[in-house]
């Protein structure tokens, strides 16, 4: 987030129901986690905060990266380079990366300006391809940032192939803007069903009121 009000981690901690873990070196990326979970930081920079989340809810640590990109194309190359450093050792591991990339991926991600940003879009697309990241799609608001009649989707979430294998589904929702010119992005993941054996038998009393119920039972 980029709060337009004075940042107060305790306020957000209470609102989210999560414990405040800390922030990156510039204080622009904050970490919150469920009580009992840990987050081990592997990379702390101005552009990206990367580490491993450990929780009793998951069988193995998850690699999580939060992004706060620069505004200019040349400065964003530093982000792509840092992502390359992170991606190398993570091959095959569950990895999710998201935040403010400060650039768009296609012309559909922008309304209110006809500035040519083709080169920036190519840079971003090539980075996603290099790191073999997947876009899980999204619902909710079409744009995540707005100012003076300009609307853009600057904030997004990407996942690795390992992440897609670790979770049955990943749902991304762009929430409305409230105290910032950026809208929060909510990610919800559904773990794989590892239950051994058949599905549980369920019976609903309304079935016995159906005219053909006894015939079905007899045939079975």
C-alpha positions in Angstrom: 0.0 0.0 0.0 0.9 3.6 -0.3 -1.1 5.2 2.5 -2.1 8.8 2.0 -2.4 9.1 5.8 0.4 8.8 8.4 1.4 5.1 8.4 0.5 3.3 11.6 1.5 -0.4 11.7 -0.5 -1.0 14.9 -3.7 0.3 13.3 -3.3 -2.0 10.3 -2.3 -4.9 12.6 -5.6 -4.6 14.5 -7.6 -4.2 11.3 -6.0 -7.3 9.7 -5.9 -9.4 12.8 -2.3 -10.2 12.1 1.0 -9.5 14.0 3.3 -6.8 12.6 6.6 -8.5 11.7 8.6 -5.6 10.3 9.4 -3.7 7.1 12.0 -3.4 4.4 15.0 -1.1 4.6 13.0 1.9 3.3 9.9 1.2 5.4 7.7 1.1 2.2 7.0 -2.6 2.4 5.4 -4.0 5.6 5.1 -7.5 6.8 2.2 -9.0 8.8 1.7 -12.6 9.7 -0.6 -14.9 11.7 0.4 -15.5 15.3 2.7 -18.6 15.4 4.0 -18.1 11.8 7.5 -16.9 11.0 9.0 -15.1 8.0 12.7 -15.5 7.4 14.0 -12.6 5.3 16.5 -13.6 2.5 16.6 -10.3 0.6 15.9 -6.8 1.9 16.2 -4.0 -0.6 14.5 -0.8 -1.7 12.7 -2.6 -4.5 11.8 -6.0 -3.1 11.5 -7.8 0.2 11.8 -11.6 -0.2 11.7 -14.4 2.3 10.2 -17.7 3.4 6.9 -18.1 5.3 6.6 -21.0 7.7 3.3 -21.9 9.2 1.5 -24.8 10.8 -1.1 -24.5 8.0 1.4 -25.5 5.3 3.6 -28.5 4.9 6.7 -26.6 3.5 7.9 -23.1 3.5 6.6 -20.7 0.9 8.7 -18.2 -1.0 7.1 -14.8 -0.9 8.3 -11.6 -2.5 6.7 -8.1 -2.1 7.6 -5.5 -4.7 7.8 -1.7 -4.6 9.2 -0.8 -8.1 10.7 2.5 -9.3 8.9 4.9 -11.5 11.3 5.0 -14.5 12.1 2.2 -17.0 15.9 2.3 -16.4 15.4 2.0 -12.6 13.0 -0.9 -13.0 15.8 -2.9 -14.7 17.3 -3.1 -11.2 14.1 -4.8 -10.1 14.3 -7.3 -13.0 17.9 -8.1 -12.1 17.1 -8.6 -8.4 14.2 -10.9 -9.4 16.7 -13.0 -11.5 18.9 -13.4 -8.4 16.0 -14.6 -6.4 14.4 -16.8 -9.0 17.5 -18.9 -9.7 17.6 -20.9 -6.4 13.8 -21.2 -6.3 13.4 -23.3 -9.4 10.5 -25.7 -8.8 9.7 -24.2 -5.4 6.3 -22.5 -4.5 6.9 -18.8 -5.1 4.5 -15.9 -5.1 5.5 -12.4 -6.0 3.3 -9.3 -6.0 3.0 -5.6 -5.3 3.4 -2.3 -7.1 5.4 -3.0 -10.3 4.8 0.6 -11.4 4.3 -0.5 -15.0 1.6 -2.1 -17.1 1.7 -5.4 -19.1 -0.8 -4.5 -21.9 -2.8 -1.6 -23.3 -5.8 -2.9 -21.4 -4.1 -2.0 -18.2 -4.4 1.7 -18.7 -7.2 4.3 -19.3 -6.8 8.1 -19.5 -3.5 8.5 -21.4 -2.1 7.6 -24.8 1.5 7.7 -23.8 3.6 5.0 -25.6 4.7 2.5 -23.0 5.4 -0.4 -25.4 9.1 -0.8 -24.4 8.2 -1.0 -20.7 5.5 -3.6 -21.4 8.0 -5.7 -23.4 10.5 -5.5 -20.5 7.8 -6.7 -18.0 6.6 -9.5 -20.3 10.2 -10.7 -20.9 10.9 -10.7 -17.2 7.7 -12.8 -16.5 8.8 -15.2 -19.2 12.4 -15.5 -17.9 11.2 -16.4 -14.4 8.5 -18.7 -15.8 5.8 -17.0 -13.8 2.1 -17.5 -14.2 -0.7 -14.9 -13.9 -3.5 -16.5 -11.9 -6.0 -13.8 -13.2 -8.1 -11.6 -10.9 -11.5 -10.4 -10.1 -12.7 -7.1 -8.6 -11.6 -3.7 -9.7 -10.1 -3.5 -13.2 -7.5 -0.9 -12.2 -5.5 -0.8 -9.0 -4.2 2.8 -9.1 -5.9 6.1 -10.1 -4.9 9.8 -10.1 -6.1 12.8 -12.0 -8.3 10.8 -14.4 -5.6 8.2 -15.1 -6.4 4.6 -14.2 -3.8 1.8 -14.4 -3.3 -1.7 -13.2 0.1 -1.2 -11.6 -0.3 -3.8 -8.8 -0.5 -7.5 -9.6 0.4 -11.0 -8.3 2.3 -13.7 -10.1 3.0 -17.3 -9.1 5.5 -19.9 -10.1 4.7 -23.3 -11.5 5.7 -24.8 -8.1 3.1 -22.6 -6.4 0.4 -23.7 -8.9 1.2 -27.3 -8.0 1.2 -26.7 -4.3 -2.3 -25.1 -4.2 -5.5 -26.3 -5.8 -6.5 -22.7 -6.6 -5.2 -19.2 -6.2 -7.7 -16.4 -6.3 -6.6 -12.8 -6.7 -9.1 -10.0 -5.9 -8.4 -6.3 -6.5 -10.1 -4.4 -3.7 -11.5 -0.8 -3.7 -9.1 2.1 -2.9 -9.8 3.5 0.5 -6.8 5.4 2.2 -4.4 5.2 -0.8 -4.2 5.9 -4.5 -3.5 2.2 -4.8 -6.1 -0.5 -4.1 -5.2 -3.5 -1.9 -4.8 -6.9 -3.6 -6.1 -9.9 -1.8 -4.8 -13.4 -2.5 -6.6 -16.5 -1.3 -5.2 -20.0 -1.8 -6.9 -23.3 -1.5 -4.7 -26.2 -0.4 -4.7 -29.5 -2.1 -7.1 -32.2 -0.8 -4.8 -34.9 0.5 -7.5 -37.0 2.1 -6.9 -40.7 1.6 -9.8 -42.9 0.6 -13.2 -42.2 -0.8 -15.4 -39.2 -0.3 -17.6 -39.0 2.8 -21.2 -40.3 2.4 -23.8 -37.5 2.7 -27.5 -38.0 3.0 -30.2 -35.4 2.9 -33.7 -36.1 4.3 -35.4 -34.3 1.5 -34.4 -37.2 -0.8 -36.9 -39.6 0.8 -39.8 -37.3 -0.1 -39.0 -37.7 -3.8 -41.5 -39.9 -5.6 -38.8 -42.1 -7.2 -36.7 -42.5 -4.1 -37.6 -46.2 -3.2 -37.2 -47.2 -6.8 -33.6 -45.8 -6.9 -32.8 -47.6 -3.6 -34.2 -50.9 -4.9 -32.3 -50.6 -8.2 -29.0 -49.8 -6.4 
